[in-house]
Every structure is written in C-alpha cells, then in structure tokens.
C-alpha cells in the first residue's frame, strides 16, 4: 500500500525531474553550440593570423610564422595541425593536411569558390572585411577563410582554409588549420557529465528537502492516523481525536468531521440500543398476557366464564401487539428515509382538517366530547405531502381525545400566519407539566401517571418524525385558558407563484 507521503513526493518530484531533464537538455545543447562556435572562431582566427604571418615573411623578409604558431598554441586549443602550401609545394606545417580538392594551384585563380565563414553578430563583434578587421590585410585574398570537414591521419577534422596571393607572385597560397572533432566531442562530453552530475545532485537534494517538507506538513494527519489506530487497537467508549491549535485548517476540519461522525454514530448506537430494549420490553408484555391466558384456557376451557374473560384479554393483547408492530414499522421506515417519498406540493389545510374532524367525531369514544373546528373563510395553503400532514393531524387529534375527560372539549384550528400555516389541536384535559412536554417526544416514553390510558409511547415520536420529513415543526404548550394541552404544527408556506410565473390555484 502506497503511503500518502510517497504519493505526494512522487507528485512533486515528477514535474521537477521533467523540468530538470528539459533544463539539462537545453544546457547541453547550448554547451555544444557555444563550444562549436567558439572552436570555429578560433580556427578562423588562427588561419587569418598564420596568413598574416606568411604575408609578412614574403613582403618584409621577417620570419613571423613560428612566433604566430607559438602564440596560438595553448593548452585548451592547441594549433598543432596546420599547413601552408604555395602552389602545390608545402612550405610549412603538416604534410597530410592537403589543400581542398577544388584548389587550383595555377596562377590566375582569383575568384572565391566558397562563401566565407559567418558567425552571429554581437555587440562586441567588429565589422570584418573578407575575414579581417583591417581592410589592408584583406588585400590579395582570393578565398576568404571558410570551414569544411575532412580527415587527417584517419580521424575526422574541422578545417579552416584561406587562399590568398603573396607579394610579387601570382601563385596562390593555401593556409589551413585543422581541429580534431573527437577532441571536441571529448571536451563537450566532460561538460555534459558535469551538467548530469550537477542535475543528479540537485535532484537528490530536492528529493530529501521535499520529502522532509512533506513529512513535516503531514504531521497533523499522521497524528490523526495514530490516534485512530490506537482507538482501533484499544477500543474505548467515546472515540475522539485532538490536534494542536497550530495545526492547519484542513487537518482541523478533518478532525472535527471525524469527531462529529463519532458523536452521531454513538448517538445512533445508543438510540438503537434503547429502542431495542424498549421494543423488547413492550413486546414482552402482550406476549406474557397471551401466554397466561392460554394457560387459563387450557385449565378452564373456552366455554367457562374464566375462558371467556381470557379470550377477551387475548384479543386486547393481540390488538395492542398489532398497534405496536405497526408503529415500530412506521418508525423504521421513517428512519430509513431522510426525505419524503413523494415530491412536495401545495395542499389546502382547511378541507383536510374538516375531513379529519368528521372522521373522528363518528367514532364511539368521541360521542360525549365537544369536538370543534375553527378555520378561516379562504384556503390556507401549505407545502409538503398531504398524506403525511393527514397522519400527523389525525394522530394529534386522537391523542387529545384519548387523554381528555369523557365530557371534555377538543378544538382543531387552522391559522394562516406570516411564518407559515399553523394547525393547533387543543384540549381542556389534565395537560402535561412543562418538564414533561419535551420528554414525551422520546420513543417509548410514558408519563408516570396513574390515570394514563394504555399505549406504547410511539404516537408523538411518529408525529415529529413525519414533520421532520417535510420540514414542519411540532411542539407542545399550555392551553389558552391555562388548562389542558395544545399541540402546534407549523408547516412550510406554499409558494405564491408556480414555475411558470402564474398564481397557484386554490384547492
């Protein structure tokens, strides 16, 4: 498994190595070009110097050729191979360095046969006349100095050649200076090796520096990895990671996200544990009732008075178990779905509230109660899913009736508010103490009261879960007259216009 440190180092070094190779190639090309041009300049300068020395000997009788050769001979660029031919006769130098093949030793040859050597001009490069700074020295030059390739002693050479006329003679003289190409290449390769060595050294230093810098930069993440690995090896109840306050923002964000995830996981685990424990307890009660009454049936028979009572209790236990299972399934489905299953739409709360009240009034347990409905004249549009809103309102209305007095009063109101449509379900029953109003939203929580009707403590949690699915808020408060309890649902308001810009029609 590749480490992040190695991946980052590779990611940084690959472009750097590519740049170093490119820079090294450009440097070697410039070395080759500069050295070749410098060597060619030296050859041309050497041949013109020797040419002037030969001309001085012929015109003034002064032997300057040995001094010129000695002057040009130095350790870096030794001029050890030159030749001077007058006509076809060797006057001085290396005999193997013959004149070019197109050289005509006969008198009267006055036209240049090759273009002269040319070098790029620079601000220090003077203007030359046929290869000479002084135009007087260029007199008698038939072929200005030019460069060519040939062989000498079986080795390739670069040769500078100049052809001129000597004083009081029509016979042309050929002056040549040669430089072995393999010597040039060896000299260039020594510089190439230096460039390569310097590049390798720089790359190694850069690798060490980058590796150290990346290691230092990844220290906060390495600390997180160690803490998580320690927690994996030695499990603890609450896993948390911590970083120094000087750690980079990215590492702090990662640590905070990990801690938040652990908090949510621990809460979910604890909630699941409590839910499982409470569910098993709630399921155990009706099952125990059924087991006891089955024993009664076996002992007394179904036709006896005891058997009849046992069958009635078994039926009630089955109904309770059925309601409990239905509520547990509903909660499980709500936990699986973070959002509503359908697309949110607009619906009118007024006819929905009227339908719910009409259905509930017809049930026997509400026959002695005063159940009222208060709605405005116009529609009250809410945003969400109508089926979920119906279930919420019906559940809260059912709770208000079950926990109220037999001759009590229950009112369902639909109110248009600026913050959003509001539905209130108020009763004048015993109500709830303020400290209990938030606890009843917890799953399986039952108010410790002697006159509390039977139930499982799942109705209100289902209501709040349904509201959360479509963005509705639910809470409990005291009744308007200081008695009873009022459940409030605040829905999201429906948009005033549809996507095409027109008004949404009332339902």
Secondary structure as UniProt FT lines:
FT   HELIX           4..60
FT   HELIX           65..72
FT   STRAND          82..86
FT   TURN            87..88
FT   STRAND          89..93
FT   TURN            95..96
FT   TURN            101..102
FT   TURN            107..108
FT   TURN            123..124
FT   TURN            130..131
FT   HELIX           135..138
FT   TURN            139..140
FT   STRAND          141..152
FT   TURN            153..154
FT   STRAND          155..165
FT   TURN            167..168
FT   STRAND          172..180
FT   HELIX           181..217
FT   HELIX           219..233
FT   TURN            245..246
FT   HELIX           249..300
FT   TURN            302..303
FT   HELIX           305..336
FT   STRAND          345..348
FT   HELIX           349..361
FT   HELIX           364..366
FT   TURN            367..368
FT   STRAND          370..374
FT   STRAND          381..384
FT   HELIX           386..402
FT   TURN            406..407
FT   STRAND          409..415
FT   STRAND          422..427
FT   HELIX           434..436
FT   TURN            437..438
FT   HELIX           439..441
FT   TURN            443..444
FT   TURN            450..451
FT   HELIX           459..469
FT   TURN            470..471
FT   STRAND          473..478
FT   TURN            480..481
FT   STRAND          485..490
FT   STRAND          492..493
FT   TURN            499..500
//
